[in-house]
């Protein structure tokens, strides 16, 4: 062995260690104790810890009291190891569907520290679900709330079949320590014109439509969200003002908030939050 060979071996070892540190973790090495929330990356098949989840305090979610209570109770049962249902939160845009899922997770996770984990996966990664469930199935003592925001399927998309199998119909079934929450603007996760097209072209129209809508039947809990009234919209805004310490008289707040909603053509939680950001900016208040 020449004098240069030990140096070369040391250099190659350092390069290998550096590449290992830069590469994403493999599923088997995912450290699920590092955080309470993760994002699933299908490309690379790994869970990325989320240090700070983008969410609002559950007390700020107005006009969804019944849905909030039902979802909290379902999630608590799941975290306690009791039977619970997959949940589909569907309905009007901007009414806090995804915000409610994240807020409920925060509350239940705070009640049982270290037990309930939130795992977000993107709609386009649905085909990778079996691989993700294989990772989560083996995590003893942990419960996973698997969350997919804005879930829907188009006419040529067949990935909904893999989701159906995972939710209930597969040979292994859904792991006992995993529950699936999804949000969608569509009650049956399919556009109406797609369902109508199935009726008009299928040999047996009823069977063709049943194949499509049976996906939503896999969710035992359906929670509908509807556009809020003006008093509810103003209550949302007042709640944000109180929470963030934004001073404004009820009269000026009402007038400006109504004008803002008219320019947007809608009244919902998202519009209320956008108004608060504008108001806070004009008043020099930081929304920390």
N, C-alpha and C positions, 0 to 999 in steps of 0.2 A: 504494500500500500504506500503510495506516495504521500508526501506531506500535504499536498493540495486536496487529497480525497476526503479527509475528515472535515475540512472547511467546506467542501462542496456538499457533503452530507448534511452538515449543520444548516447551510443555506437553504437546501431543498426542504428540510424539515420546517424551517421558519416560513417558507413560502406556502407550504401545505397548511400550516396552522393559521396563517393569515387568510387563506382562501376559505378555510372552514369557518372562521369567524364571520366572514362576509356573506357566506351562503345562508339562505333561509333554513330554519330548523326543519327537520323531517317530522312527520306526524308522530312517530314513536318517541321523539324527544321533546315534544311540546310540554313546556312547564306551565301547567294549568293553575298553579298556585301563584303565578306572577301577577295576575290581575283578576278583576271580576268581569271583564268584558274582553272579547276577542273578535277579530275579523277573519273569516275563512278565505284563504287564497287558493282557488282551485288549481291555478298554474303554480306548481311547486308543492301543492298539497300540504300547506302548513297554516297554523293559527298564529296570527299576529296580535300580541297583547295591546289593548287600548288603555293608555294611562289615564285619560280624562274623557269620559263619555259626553257627547253633546246632547244635553237634555235639559228640561225645565223642571222646576219643583212641582210635585203633584198637586199642590194646593192652588197652582195657577191655572189648572185645566178646568175650565168652566163648561157648563151645559152638557157634561158627559158623566154626571154623577152615578147613574145606574150602571153604565158600562164600566166605569172605574171600579165600583164595588164588586161587580161580578168578576172582573179580571183579577183583581187583587185576591179574592177568595180562591179562585181557581189556581192561581200561582202559589199561594200559601200552601194549599193542599199538596201540590206537586213538590214543593220544596220539603214538605214534611214526609215525603215518601208515600203519600196516599194517591189513589186514582184521580186523574185530572184529564181534561180534554184539550186537544189541539184547538186553537182559536183563530177564527178569521174575522178581522176587523174591516168592515167594508162600508162604503158610502161616500158622502160628500167630501170633496177636496178641502184641505186646510182645516179640518175639524179636530185635529189632534190624535189621529190614529197611531202613527208611529211614536209621537211624543208620549202617549199613554203607555205603550209597551215599555219604553225605556224608563219612564217614571215608576211604573209598577215594579219593574225589576229592581230599581234603586231602593224602593221601600222594603220589599221582601228580603233583598240581600242584606240590608241594614239590620233587619230583625234576626237574621241567621247568618252572621258573618262567615265568609269563606265557603258557603255551601252552594249558593245559586250563581251560576255563571251565565252571562249573556253572550251568545255567539251570533254575529250577523253574517249572513251570506247573501250574495247578490243574485238577482233573478237569473242572470245568464249562467250561473254556476250550479243550477239545479241538477244537471246530469252528474255532478261530482258528489251528490249527497251520500251515496253508499260508502264512499271512502271516508267522508267526514264522520258518519255514524260509527264506522269501525274504530275511529280514534276515540270518540266520546264514550262508546260502549264499555271500554276497558277502564274508564276513570272511576275507580271506586270511591264512594263517599261524596261524590259531587253530583249536582243536578244541573242540567243545561237547558236554558231557554233558547231554542234556535229560532232566529228572527229573520224574516225576509220581507223587506219593504217594497211596496208597489208591485205586488205579484200579479201577473196577468199573462195570458197566452194568446198568440195570434193564430191565423188559420193554418199555416204550414208548420206550426211548432208542435212537435210530438213529445217534448220533454215532460209534459204534464203527466205522461204515463209513468215515468220513473218516480215522480212525486207521489202519485197514487199508491204505487207499490210500497214506497217507504213509509207513508203515513199509516197504512194498515195492511195492505194486501200482500206484502212480500213474504218470503218463506221465513225470514228471520223476524220480521216485524220491527216496529219502532222500539228502540231500547227503552227500558223502564226509566232510565235516568235522563231521557230527552223528551222535551215537548216542543211543538212547532207552533209559532205564532206568525201570522202573515197579515199584511194590510193590502187592501186593493180598493180601487174605485168601482169594481164590478163584483156584484154579489156571487156570480157563478164563474168569475175569473176569465170569462170568455166574452168578446164583444157580441152584442145582440145580432149584428148582421152575419157573423160567423155561424151562430146557432140557426138562424133562419136559412142560411145557405145549406146547412146540413139537412134541414127538413126537406128542402126542395130538390136535392140531388140524390138523397139516399134511397135505396130500395125499400128499406124499412125506416122511415123518418123518426119514429119514436125511439128506436134503438140507437140511432146515430146521435140524437140529441142527448139521450141518457148517458152515453159514453163520455160526452163532454161535461155535463153538469155533475156527474157522479164524483168529480174531483172535490167540489165544494162540500159534498156530503161527508167527506173524510174528516172534516172539521166539526167536532161535536158542539163547539160553541161558536155561534154567529152573533156578532155584535154590530148593529147598524148605527151609522153616524149620519146625521141629517143637518142641513143648513140651520144656523142658529137665528133666533129672533133678534130684533134690535136691542131689547133690554139685556139679553144674554151677551150680545156683542159689547155693549157698554160696560157690563159687569166684568168681562175679560179685561178691558182696558183699565178700568178702575183697579182691578187686582194687580195688574202689572205696575201701575203708578204707585200703589201702596207698597209693593214688594221692593221696588227700586228707589223709593223715596223721591218720586217726581212730583213736584208741587204744581197743582193746577186746580182752579175752581171747577165745581161740577158743571157750571154753565158753559165755560169756554171749552172744557174737555168734551162735553156732549156735542157742541157745535162743530168742533174740529174733527172729531171722530166720525160723525155722520157724514161730513163733507168728504173725508178721506175714503170712506166705504163707497160713496157714490162715484168717486173717480175710478175706483177699482171695479165697480159693478158687482160687488159681493160683500157679504158679511160672514166672516168665519175667524177662527183662531189665528190663521196665518196673516190675514189682513190686519187683525188687531195688533199682532206683534210687529208687523211692518210699520204701522202707525206709531207704536211706542218707540221704535228705533228712530223714526224721524223726529218725534217730539223730544226724546232724550238728547238727540244731537243738537236740536235748536236751543235746548235749555242748558247745554253743557254738562249733562249728567252721564256718567259712565255706567254702562250696563255690565257689571262684573258678576 
